[in-house]
Amino acid sequence: MQKLSRRTRVLTVAATAAVLGAGTFGAVSASAGTPDAAAKAAVTADAGDKNLTRSTHLNIDAAAKAAQAALDAAEKENQRVTVAVVDRDGNTVVTLRGDGAGPQSYESAEKKAYTAVAWNAPTSELSERLAKAPTLKDIPGTLFLAGGAPVTAKGAPIAGIGVAGAPSGDQDEKFAQAGVAALGR
């Protein structure tokens, strides 16, 4: 192995020290401001912004309560179903797959829930619209079969409950409506 000259060693040590010093200085500088000051600045900037909007969402406890109520209603009638609750944006919050529910029921329940919240209408009503506008079924992520029910707050959709797996969509939708009703109790 080749021995480095004294000059090379001094320059290498100096460069290493400079890099470490810059990193330390950057870390100290980044944390120099208090978190409270940054938070206050963010709140002040947001408070004056007229371009913000608020939306209402079910919390996890409410979504779980609705899903369990729908599943319980189905089990009382010896139906093996899957229940999905999605938020306003169609993101799944809770899914409960009942014992013996078919493999297709999971995806169908989520799609029915999404369709109900996206259109703010029970999916049984939406399936009737297909006769007039058959291309509705081409919208990604939707399923125009009975079994989905919207959850609203002040008339605006905030969630959807979808049920799939019963022999008829009417039964699926009845169970989804039981989930919606549980939120009013």
N, C-alpha and C positions, 0 to 999 in steps of 0.2 A: 504494500500500500504506500502511496506517495505521501510524504510529509508536507503539510501546507506551510507556506512562509508565514512569518510573524505578521506581516502586513495583511495577508488574506484572512488569517485568524482574527485579527482585530476588526477588520471590516465585517466579517461574518457575525461576530458578537455584537457589533454596533447595529447592524441591520436587524438582527433578531430582537435586540432591546427596543429598537424603534417600533417594530411591528407589535410587540407585546405592549409597549407603552401606548400606542395608538388604540389598540383594542381595549385596554383598561380605561383610557380617557373616554372613549366612545361609550363604554358601558356605564361609566359614572355620569357622563353627560346625559345619557338617555334616562337615567333614573333621578336626575337632579331635581326635576319638577315634582311636586307632590301629586299623588294620585287624585286628591281632592280638587286641586287646581284644574287638572285635565278634565275631570268629570264635570266641574262647574262650567268650564268653557264649552263642553259638548252640550250640556243642558241649555245654556244660554243661546248657543247657535241654533239648536233645534226648536227652542221655545218660540223664537221669532219667525220660524219658517212656515209660511202659509201654504206650502206645497205638501204638507204631511197629511196623511189620512189614518184613521184608526179602523181596525176591524175587530169583530167579536168572534171568539173561538170557544168551543167547549173545552173545559179542562179535562184532564185524564180521568178524574173521578166520575164526572158526568158521562163521558163517553163509555166508560166501563159499566156504569149503571144502566145506560140505555142498551148496550150490547147484551148484558146479562138478562135484562127484562125481555128482550126479543127472544133470546135462546130459551129462557124459562117458558115463555108462551108456546114456543114450538114443542118443547119437551112435554108439556101438558097434553098435547095432542099427538104424542108419540111420533113426532117428525124429527128427522135427522138433518139438521141444517148447519150452515155456517153463517155467521153474522159479522158484518164489517161496518165500522164507523169511520168515515173520512171527514177531514176538516174542509173548510170553505175552498181550499186550493186543491182538494182531491187527494191529499196525503192521508194515508191510512193511519189512524190513531189507535184503534183497537180492532182485533179480529179474534173471534171465538169460533172454533170449529167444534161443533157438537160431536159426541161419540157416534160413529157410524156415518157421518156425513160424507157424501161422495167427493171424489177428488176434484171434480169440476166446480164444486160449490164455492171453493175459496175464491177463485178468480171472478166467478160470476157475482158473488156478494159484493166484492170490492167495486166492480164495474157498475152494478146497480146503484150502490151508494153514491159513486161519483156522478152518475147520470142524474140522480135525484137532486143533488146539491147544485150541479152545474145549471140545471134548467129550473130549479126551485119548484119542482112538481113531482108528484108520485109517478113512478115509472109506468104504471098502468095507463095513466093519462097520456104519457109521452108515446107509448107504443101505438096509441090510436092516431097520433099525428103522422106516423110513418105512411099511412095511406095517402096523405096529401103531399108529403115531402119524403120520399123513400131514400134520399141521399143522406138523411140524418144519421142513418146507421153507419155511415162511413166515417163519422167523427171518431178519432182515436180514443180508446179507453172507455167508450160508452157501451151500454147494453140496454136496449129498449125492450125489456121484458118486465112484467110486473114483479115487484119485490123490493123496490127502492122507495124510500120516503125522505123528504127533506126535513131538516130541523131549522126553524127560523127564530129570529129574535127581531122584534119590531118590523116584521114583514120581510126581512132580508134573510137569505139562506146563510147559515153558519156551519152546517154539517149535513151529512147524508148518512142514512142507515140503510144497508142493503142486506137482504136475506136471500139465500139460495139453497135449494135442496129438497123442498117439499114437492109433492106431486103436481101442485099448480102454483102459478104465479100469484093468484089471489090469496092463497094461504101464506106464501112468502111475504106478501105485502101486509097482510094482517099482522104478522109477527113483527115486521119492521115498524108498523104503527104502534104496536105495544111498546117498543123501545122509545119512540117519540113521546108517548103518553107518560112513560116513567119519569121523564125529565120534568114534567109538570107537577109531580108529587113532592 
